[in-house]
């Protein structure tokens, strides 16, 4: 049986030139966190799969 991958919709902020940087404070042992320099949105990326797991922060629901 092939491994199923979690699919998360693309962040609407991504297409508007927002820049991501590594955020050690929000990173966990399972996920790397990156914060947007412009809006403060945090995205968590799985170390295991390399896919975005979720978005957190003040801009997480904007444009949805």
Secondary structure, 3 states (H helix, E strand, C coil): CCCCCCCCCCCCCHHHCCCEEECCCCCCCCEEEEEECCCCCEEEEECCCCCEEEEECCCCCCCC
